[in-house]
């Protein structure tokens, strides 16, 4: 009778290892944990107050009264050393700032990766996507063969309305700044290391920054190398 119990314990241990490994994988597309607002229930729908015209889909607009004021889009004073046009992500404060002329920045609330999961270093926007498709990394597929292989762009897509793809040199870091269909996650730490924004905010940022724009990250008021 001891052998079956040992096998069962081994099986449970193996499952825990696999699950832990999955949690440690940076998500190439920062997969969402639940359906998008158009596929969700009444609780999801309550977050939305209308839509903003866009192509090929309208952008769902969030009821900003549900968002903590410190995470709402706003112009703030900025005294950092970065040149105008630089994107600065403050992981601890859950803020993304687009540096402007004259000592100011446009500040947006974001959701970030859990401690130890965030991308780090000095990156650039290597490309930009409008209502981008989603797909998992090769490692994710190898650990979970049944995972969805791709999802077309749309309101239920984890990348939302826009994505900024972060590169270091010519290498895709596999991390993105992107929209989200989970507006309640703004200001939170999520399982993946990507930076998520309200869809209307990523659309705004997308229009303001070109391919090649610099992106830096800081934690505890220090830049990460």
C-alpha positions in Angstrom: 0.0 0.0 0.0 3.0 2.3 0.6 3.9 2.4 -3.1 0.7 4.0 -4.4 0.9 6.7 -1.7 4.5 7.4 -2.7 3.5 7.6 -6.4 0.6 9.9 -5.5 2.9 12.2 -3.6 5.4 12.2 -6.5 2.7 13.1 -8.9 1.5 16.0 -6.8 5.1 17.2 -6.4 5.6 17.1 -10.2 2.4 19.1 -10.8 3.6 21.7 -8.3 7.0 22.0 -10.0 5.3 22.4 -13.4 2.9 25.1 -12.1 5.8 26.9 -10.4 7.7 26.9 -13.7 4.8 28.3 -15.6 4.5 31.2 -13.1 8.2 32.1 -13.7 7.9 32.4 -17.4 7.7 36.0 -18.7 4.6 36.1 -20.9 5.3 37.2 -24.4 1.9 38.7 -24.5 1.1 39.1 -20.8 -1.8 36.8 -20.9 -5.0 37.9 -19.2 -6.5 35.8 -16.4 -10.1 36.2 -17.4 -12.2 37.0 -20.4 -12.4 40.6 -21.8 -15.1 43.0 -21.0 -17.2 42.2 -24.0 -17.2 38.5 -23.0 -17.5 39.1 -19.3 -20.4 39.4 -16.9 -22.2 42.3 -15.3 -19.3 43.0 -12.9 -16.9 43.6 -15.9 -19.5 45.7 -17.8 -19.9 48.0 -14.8 -16.3 49.3 -15.4 -17.2 50.7 -18.8 -19.1 53.9 -19.7 -19.0 53.8 -23.5 -16.6 53.5 -26.4 -14.1 55.6 -28.3 -14.1 55.2 -32.1 -11.2 53.3 -33.4 -10.4 50.8 -36.2 -11.1 47.9 -36.6 -12.7 47.9 -33.1 -14.0 50.7 -30.9 -12.0 51.2 -27.7 -14.0 50.5 -24.5 -13.9 53.5 -22.2 -13.4 53.0 -18.5 -15.3 54.7 -15.8 -12.4 56.6 -14.3 -14.2 57.2 -11.1 -13.3 53.6 -10.3 -9.6 54.3 -10.7 -7.6 55.7 -7.8 -6.9 59.4 -8.7 -3.1 58.8 -8.5 -3.4 56.3 -11.4 -5.4 58.6 -13.7 -3.7 60.2 -16.7 -2.4 63.7 -15.7 0.4 66.1 -16.3 2.9 66.3 -13.4 6.1 68.1 -12.6 9.2 66.1 -13.5 12.8 66.6 -12.6 14.5 63.4 -13.8 17.6 63.4 -16.1 15.8 61.9 -19.1 15.4 63.7 -22.4 11.9 64.7 -23.5 10.3 61.8 -25.3 11.6 59.2 -22.9 9.3 56.7 -21.3 10.1 56.1 -17.6 8.4 53.3 -15.7 8.4 53.4 -11.9 7.6 49.9 -10.8 7.1 50.7 -7.1 4.7 53.6 -7.8 2.9 51.9 -10.7 3.4 54.9 -12.8 4.6 55.4 -16.4 5.8 58.9 -17.3 6.4 60.3 -20.8 8.9 63.1 -20.3 7.9 66.4 -21.8 9.6 69.7 -22.4 9.7 72.3 -19.6 10.1 70.0 -16.6 6.8 68.2 -16.9 5.7 64.7 -17.8 2.4 63.0 -18.8 1.8 60.4 -16.1 -0.3 57.2 -16.5 -1.2 54.5 -14.0 0.0 51.0 -14.9 -0.1 47.4 -13.8 3.3 45.8 -13.4 4.9 42.4 -12.8 5.3 41.0 -9.4 8.6 41.5 -7.5 11.3 39.7 -9.4 9.3 39.3 -12.6 9.7 42.8 -14.1 11.8 43.5 -17.1 14.8 45.7 -16.3 17.4 47.8 -18.0 17.4 50.4 -20.8 15.2 49.5 -23.7 13.7 51.0 -26.8 10.4 50.7 -28.7 11.3 48.2 -31.5 7.9 48.2 -33.1 4.3 49.2 -32.5 1.1 47.2 -32.9 -2.5 48.2 -33.4 -5.0 45.7 -31.9 -2.2 43.2 -32.0 -2.5 39.4 -32.1 -1.4 37.4 -29.0 0.7 34.3 -28.9 2.5 32.4 -26.2 6.3 31.9 -26.0 7.9 28.6 -27.1 8.7 27.8 -23.5 5.1 28.3 -22.5 4.0 25.9 -25.2 6.6 23.3 -24.2 5.4 23.3 -20.6 1.7 23.5 -21.4 1.0 21.9 -24.8 -2.7 22.5 -24.5 -2.3 26.3 -24.2 -4.0 28.5 -26.8 -1.5 29.1 -29.6 -2.8 32.5 -30.7 -5.6 34.9 -30.4 -6.5 37.6 -33.0 -6.6 41.2 -31.9 -9.8 42.4 -30.4 -11.5 43.5 -27.1 -10.9 40.1 -25.6 -7.2 40.0 -26.4 -4.7 40.3 -23.5 -2.7 42.9 -25.3 -5.6 45.3 -25.7 -5.9 48.1 -28.3 -2.2 48.8 -28.7 1.2 47.3 -27.9 4.7 48.8 -27.7 7.3 46.0 -28.2 10.5 46.5 -26.1 13.9 45.8 -27.6 17.4 45.8 -26.3 19.7 46.3 -29.3 18.1 44.2 -32.0 16.8 41.6 -29.5 13.1 41.5 -28.6 13.0 41.4 -24.8 9.5 39.6 -25.0 8.1 42.4 -22.8 5.5 44.9 -23.9 3.8 48.0 -22.8 0.2 47.3 -23.8 -3.5 47.8 -23.2 -5.6 45.6 -21.0 -9.1 44.3 -20.7 -8.7 44.1 -16.9 -8.9 47.8 -15.9 -9.1 46.8 -12.2 -5.5 45.6 -12.5 -4.1 49.1 -12.9 -2.0 49.9 -9.8 -1.5 46.3 -9.1 1.3 43.8 -9.5 0.4 40.9 -11.8 2.1 37.6 -12.5 3.9 38.7 -15.7 6.5 41.4 -16.2 4.8 43.4 -18.9 3.5 46.9 -18.3 -0.3 47.2 -18.8 -2.3 50.4 -19.2 -5.9 51.3 -19.7 -6.8 50.9 -23.4 -7.5 54.6 -23.8 -4.2 55.4 -22.2 -2.1 53.1 -24.4 -3.8 54.6 -27.4 -2.9 58.1 -26.2 0.7 57.0 -25.5 1.0 55.1 -28.8 0.2 58.3 -30.7 2.8 60.3 -28.8 5.9 58.0 -29.1 7.8 56.8 -32.2 9.6 53.6 -32.9 13.0 54.0 -31.4 11.8 55.9 -28.3 13.9 55.1 -25.2 12.2 53.2 -22.3 13.8 53.0 -18.8 12.7 51.3 -15.6 13.4 52.3 -12.0 12.6 50.6 -8.7 13.3 52.1 -5.2 14.0 55.3 -7.1 17.0 53.7 -8.8 17.4 52.6 -12.4 17.9 48.9 -13.0 20.9 47.8 -15.0 
